[in-house]
Amino acid sequence: MVKTYAERAEIFQNETARKLFQCIERKKSNLCVAVDVTRKTELLDIVDKVGPYICLLKTHVDVIEDFDEDLIVKLRALSESHDFMIFEDRKFADIGNTVALQYSSGIYKISSWAHITNAHTIPGEGIITGLAQIGKPLGRGLLLLAEMSSAGSLATGSYTDATVAMARKHKDFVIGFIAGRKLTGDDEDFIVMSPGVGLDVSGDALGQRYRTPEDVIVSSGSDIIIVGRGIYGNGRDVVKEAKRYRDAGWEAYLTRLGL
Ligand code: BMP
């Protein structure tokens, strides 16, 4: 039987995963918004508008042209006031020693504010142990990129399988996957977050491919939809679109539960 988010919240060893599922249940939202804009004020404005409808904000902090510490202070305040968590989509991809430095240091000090980050598995298991050295004491969670939504992705087949095997060895820190579908049985608990979700178009000019929330959640068993330009792109009404995707994601979840 398919478990509810609330039931699954109890199972996780990792504190961040538990809190995320509790937040999803509280807000009745499995929507993560991806806000890929380049100015602080624009980012903060969108986040303030969509905040009530999301469980998770996904950032690419390195595209912000006027980044400063104040942005982090404000994002954290919005995360508290609107009750969502923060996922920095850093896609680490280096040896353990290097990623530990990239995660903790430099301009962004990602580990100090992002509840969740992610990593490619191409370097091998050292990338997880390197990030865990920094993130585990802080109670952070890591997602592994097991699949990608872009056309021609090489993250398929045995690469995806090896990524799942790595996750199983680090369940206290690895909380799940970026993937297009559920990758493990119901007896194991990993969160699957799926990017490449859109209701109006099937792709972009640079290889992105979109599927509907229903396809992702009901047919493929994913847990969280990640939506970017479908919400904030092309002069869209950000609040209206955020509600629309939140509702579509939640209805799909209820359908999956058979309700
Ligand atoms: P959009 O919905 O605007 O296409 O944005 C998708 C977001 O998800 C981007 O921030 C992108 O970096 C991220 N993403 C993706 O599209 N596909 C993947 O496989 C992994 C991602 O992180």
Residues whose N, C-alpha, C, O or C-beta is under 5 A from the ligand:
A	BS01	BMP	A34 D36 D89 E147 M148 S149 S150 P195 G196 V197 Q208 I226 V227 G228 R229 G230
